[in-house]
Amino acid sequence: MKQTSLYENHIKLGAKMTPFAGYDMPLYYNDLSTEHRAVRHTCGIFDVSHMGEIFITGKDALLFVNQLVTNIIPVKKQKVTYALLLNEQGQVLDDLLVYMIEENQIMLVVNASNTKKDFGWIISQKNAYDITIKNESDQYAQVAIQGPLAKDIVAQMFDDNINDLKFMHFKIINHQNHQIIISRTGYTGEDGFEIYTDNDYIKDVWQKSIDLKAAPCGLGARDTLRFQANLPLYGHEINSDIHPYISGLKFAIKTDKDFIGKNALLANQSNLDKKIVGIELLEKNIPRQGYKLYDEDKEVGYVTTGYLLPEISTPLALAIVDVAYASVGQTLDIEIRKKRIKVKVRNRKFLNKNYVK
């Protein structure tokens, strides 16, 4: 099992470690609820060095990436774009962030569990494009600093270099002889930053953040935070069997341009008979991924993610249900350990996002 360059830091902090995407990662340090609250009210820091970084360089880099992914990648330096990677059948291989460094240099940040698969797929699509494709995931480490106080902490570390940085934008700086990519992005619904640098200097970034009162947070809180913010996760709300329109990702798909899988994606949209919704349980229990939803004896959907969140008394879930049962206020049953419990369909807005745009 692989370890990130911050592994020893996690052990010293007493982290509960867990296998994830081939890495030994921190699940939590003290307890998940405390870490969740820290990000919502002050600031937390996450080791996300397991994420994949794939670089496309060369004369045709922008042209290639624009036909590779579903969103439009603008000719605008220092812009981050959320997009999907599809196969020729229109199925989602991954969701990713596209960092436009230069027209001839683009970084794709992909999900850790999909890095090898994505890299192989991207290589297979190179064809005659004048580009070089490299998987540089092992050369980069990454932390996410998230929460209302994230800007203050990052500004103190990097001499106010981020004061003018807007949401979904990034800059590259040299700091103490290290190249650092700082982007105003995150996966929590709060204002925050993701910082990419080499495997040595990331240890300084981690420790300085903690010295400035960022709380170390594990993958457990990262998942509850992204769920509360209605941010999808590959393998839950997104996968190759779920049409991205069902996942609520139409905003990231621009059909006025060509991209791999476009024709198949559009051909399949006529068969969309399901929808992603929010649900709340009418009694306390934990709705887990895969739990089935029923209208009387008819199975009508399933849970993709569910939690009893800190500071919220009602158990909540995201679920994919038949369109006929997707109206807000619809009452259904969920089966938990062979027991049926009433649930109510609601909107997916569990949280007002606090991005600084």
C-alpha positions in Angstrom: 0.0 0.0 0.0 1.3 3.5 -0.9 1.9 6.3 1.6 1.7 10.0 1.0 4.7 12.1 2.0 2.6 13.3 5.0 2.2 9.7 6.4 4.5 10.2 9.4 2.8 13.5 10.2 -0.5 11.6 10.4 0.9 8.9 12.6 2.4 11.5 15.0 -1.1 13.1 15.3 -2.6 9.8 16.2 -4.7 9.5 13.0 -6.9 6.5 12.5 -5.6 5.2 9.1 -7.6 3.5 6.4 -7.0 2.0 3.0 -8.3 4.2 0.2 -7.5 4.0 -3.6 -4.3 2.1 -2.8 -3.1 4.5 -0.2 -3.0 4.4 3.6 -4.9 7.6 4.4 -6.2 9.3 7.6 -9.9 8.6 8.2 -10.0 10.9 11.2 -7.7 12.3 14.0 -9.9 13.0 17.0 -13.4 12.5 15.8 -15.2 13.1 12.5 -17.8 15.6 14.0 -15.1 17.9 15.4 -13.3 18.0 12.1 -16.5 18.6 10.2 -17.3 21.5 12.5 -13.8 23.0 12.2 -14.2 23.4 8.4 -17.7 24.9 8.7 -16.7 27.4 11.4 -12.9 28.0 11.4 -10.5 26.0 9.1 -9.3 22.5 8.4 -6.5 21.0 6.4 -6.7 17.7 4.4 -4.0 15.6 2.9 -5.2 14.9 -0.6 -1.9 13.9 -2.1 -3.5 10.7 -3.3 -5.2 12.6 -6.1 -3.8 12.2 -9.6 -2.1 14.8 -11.7 -1.8 14.2 -15.4 0.0 16.8 -17.6 -0.8 17.4 -21.3 1.9 19.5 -22.9 2.7 20.5 -26.5 1.4 22.5 -29.4 -2.0 20.8 -29.5 -2.6 20.6 -25.7 -5.6 22.9 -25.6 -7.1 21.4 -28.8 -6.7 17.9 -27.4 -8.1 18.5 -24.0 -11.1 20.3 -25.5 -12.1 17.2 -27.4 -11.2 15.0 -24.5 -13.6 16.5 -21.9 -17.2 17.6 -21.8 -16.8 21.3 -20.7 -15.2 24.1 -22.7 -11.7 24.8 -21.6 -11.2 28.6 -22.3 -8.0 30.2 -23.6 -7.6 31.8 -20.2 -4.5 31.2 -18.1 -4.9 30.4 -14.4 -8.5 29.2 -14.8 -9.8 25.9 -13.3 -12.7 24.2 -15.1 -14.8 21.3 -13.8 -15.4 18.6 -16.5 -16.2 15.0 -17.2 -14.2 12.4 -19.0 -16.4 10.1 -21.1 -15.7 7.0 -23.2 -17.1 6.5 -26.7 -20.3 5.0 -25.3 -21.0 8.3 -23.4 -20.3 6.7 -20.0 -18.6 8.7 -17.3 -15.0 7.5 -16.7 -14.3 10.2 -14.2 -14.9 13.8 -13.1 -11.9 16.1 -13.0 -10.5 19.6 -12.7 -8.7 21.1 -15.7 -5.9 23.6 -14.9 -5.1 25.9 -17.8 -1.5 26.8 -17.2 -0.6 27.7 -20.8 -2.2 26.8 -24.1 0.6 24.3 -24.4 0.6 23.1 -20.8 -2.5 21.8 -19.0 -2.9 19.8 -15.7 -5.7 17.4 -15.2 -6.5 16.5 -11.6 -8.4 13.2 -11.4 -9.8 11.0 -8.7 -7.2 8.8 -7.0 -9.1 5.6 -7.6 -9.2 6.4 -11.3 -5.7 7.7 -12.0 -4.3 4.6 -13.7 -7.5 4.0 -15.7 -7.8 7.7 -16.8 -4.1 7.9 -17.8 -4.5 4.8 -20.0 -7.6 6.1 -21.6 -6.0 9.5 -22.3 -2.9 7.9 -23.8 -5.2 5.8 -26.1 -6.8 9.0 -27.5 -3.6 10.8 -28.4 -3.7 9.8 -32.1 -1.9 12.4 -34.2 -2.0 15.3 -31.7 1.3 17.0 -31.1 1.3 16.5 -27.4 3.1 14.7 -24.6 1.1 13.0 -21.8 2.7 12.3 -18.4 1.3 11.0 -15.2 3.2 13.1 -12.6 1.1 12.1 -9.6 4.1 10.7 -7.7 5.9 14.0 -8.1 3.2 16.2 -6.6 1.7 16.4 -3.1 -1.5 18.3 -2.3 -3.3 19.7 0.7 -6.7 21.3 0.9 -7.1 24.2 3.3 -10.8 24.8 3.8 -13.1 27.0 5.9 -14.0 30.6 6.8 -10.4 31.3 8.1 -8.7 29.5 5.2 -7.8 32.8 3.4 -6.2 34.3 6.5 -4.1 31.2 7.0 -3.0 30.8 3.4 -2.2 34.5 3.2 0.0 34.4 6.2 2.0 31.5 4.7 2.4 33.0 1.3 2.8 36.7 1.9 -0.7 37.8 0.8 -0.1 36.3 -2.7 -3.7 35.0 -2.8 -5.7 38.2 -1.9 -6.8 38.7 -5.5 -7.3 35.0 -6.3 -10.9 34.3 -7.4 -12.9 31.1 -7.0 -11.9 28.4 -9.6 -8.7 30.3 -10.5 -5.1 29.5 -9.5 -1.6 31.0 -9.6 1.8 29.6 -9.6 4.4 31.1 -7.2 7.9 30.4 -6.2 8.2 30.4 -2.4 11.4 29.6 -0.5 12.8 28.0 -3.8 9.8 25.8 -4.3 7.2 26.0 -7.1 3.7 26.0 -5.7 0.3 25.9 -7.4 -2.4 27.6 -5.3 -6.0 27.3 -6.5 -9.1 28.7 -4.9 -11.0 25.4 -5.1 -12.2 22.7 -2.7 -14.6 19.9 -2.0 -16.4 21.2 1.1 -18.7 23.9 0.1 -16.6 26.5 2.0 -14.1 29.0 0.8 -10.7 27.4 0.5 -7.6 26.6 -1.3 -5.8 23.5 -2.8 -2.1 23.7 -2.7 0.2 21.5 -5.0 3.9 21.3 -4.4 6.8 18.8 -4.1 6.8 15.9 -1.7 9.3 17.6 0.6 7.9 21.1 0.9 4.3 19.9 1.5 5.5 18.9 5.0 6.3 22.6 5.8 2.9 23.7 4.3 1.1 21.1 6.5 3.0 22.0 9.7 2.7 25.8 9.2 -1.1 25.5 8.6 -1.5 23.5 11.8 0.7 26.1 13.7 -1.7 28.7 12.4 -4.7 26.8 13.9 -5.9 24.8 10.9 -7.4 21.6 12.2 -6.1 18.3 10.7 -9.0 16.6 9.0 -9.4 13.1 7.5 -11.3 11.5 4.7 -14.3 10.9 6.9 -15.0 14.6 7.3 -14.1 15.3 3.7 -16.9 13.0 2.7 -19.5 14.4 5.1 -18.6 17.9 4.1 -18.9 17.3 0.3 -22.1 15.4 0.9 -23.7 18.3 2.8 -22.6 20.6 0.0 -24.2 18.4 -2.6 -21.0 17.7 -4.3 -21.0 14.3 -6.1 -18.4 11.6 -5.6 -17.3 9.1 -8.3 -18.5 5.7 -7.3 -21.5 7.2 -5.5 -23.4 9.9 -7.4 -21.3 9.4 -10.5 -20.2 6.2 -12.3 -20.3 4.6 -15.8 -23.8 3.3 -15.3 -25.4 6.7 -14.3 -26.1 9.2 -17.1 -24.5 12.5 -16.0 -27.7 14.4 -16.5 -29.2 12.1 -13.8 -26.3 13.1 -11.6 -27.1 16.7 -12.0 -24.0 17.5 -14.0 -25.5 19.0 -17.2 -23.8 22.3 -16.3 -20.4 20.7 -17.0 -21.4 19.4 -20.5 -21.3 21.8 -23.4 -23.0 20.2 -26.4 -22.2 23.1 -28.7 -18.7 21.6 -29.1 -17.4 18.1 -30.0 -16.0 15.8 -27.4 -15.5 12.0 -27.1 -18.8 10.3 -26.3 -21.0 13.3 -27.2 -23.2 11.5 -29.7 -23.8 8.5 -27.5 -24.5 10.7 -24.5 -27.1 12.7 -26.4 -28.7 9.5 -27.9 -29.1 8.1 -24.4 -30.7 11.2 -22.9 -34.1 10.2 -24.2 -34.2 7.3 -21.8 -33.7 9.3 -18.6 -36.3 7.9 -16.2 -34.4 8.6 -13.0 -33.4 11.6 -11.0 -31.0 12.4 -8.1 -32.9 13.8 -5.1 -32.4 14.6 -1.5 -34.2 12.5 1.1 -34.7 12.9 4.9 -35.5 10.1 7.2 -38.5 10.6 9.5 -36.8 8.7 12.3 -33.2 8.4 13.3 -31.2 5.9 11.5 -28.2 6.0 9.1 -29.0 5.7 5.4 -26.1 3.9 3.7 -25.0 3.7 0.1 -27.1 1.0 -1.7 -30.0 1.0 0.7 -33.2 0.5 -1.4 -36.2 2.8 -1.6 -39.8 1.6 -2.0 -43.2 2.8 -2.8 -45.2 0.1 -1.0 -43.7 -3.1 -2.6 -42.2 -1.5 -5.6 -38.5 -0.7 -5.6 -38.1 2.8 -6.9 -34.6 3.9 -6.1 -31.5 3.6 -3.9 -29.3 5.7 -1.7 -25.9 7.0 -3.1 -24.7 8.6 0.1 -26.3 9.2 3.5 -25.3 10.5 6.9 -26.5 11.8 10.2 -24.5 15.1 10.0 -23.0 17.1 12.8 -25.3 20.0 13.9 -28.3 18.5 11.9 -30.7 16.3 13.8 -32.4 14.7 10.7 -30.6 11.9 8.8 -30.1 12.9 5.2 -29.2 11.2 2.0 -28.7 11.6 -1.7 -30.6 9.0 -3.7 -31.4 8.1 -7.3 -35.1 7.4 -7.8 -37.6 6.9 -10.6 -38.8 10.3 -11.9 -42.4 9.5 -11.0 -41.3 9.4 -7.3 -38.9 12.4 -7.4 -41.3 15.2 -6.4 -40.5 17.2 -3.3 -42.7 15.9 -0.5 -43.1 12.4 -1.9 -43.1 9.8 0.9 -41.3 6.6 0.4 -39.9 3.7 2.5 -36.2 2.9 3.0 -35.2 -0.6 4.0 -32.5 -0.7 6.7 -31.6 -4.1 8.1 -34.8 -5.6 7.0 -36.9 -2.8 8.6 -38.9 -0.3 6.6 -38.6 3.4 7.6 -40.5 6.4 6.2 -38.5 9.0 4.2 -39.5 12.2 2.5 -38.1 13.5 -0.8 -36.6 17.0 -0.5 -34.3 19.2 -2.5 -30.6 18.6 -2.5 -29.7 21.9 -1.0 -28.5 20.8 2.4 -26.2 23.8 2.7 -25.6 27.3 1.3 -22.2 27.1 -0.3 -19.8 29.8 0.9 -17.5 30.2 -2.2 -15.9 33.6 -2.7 -16.6 34.5 -6.3 
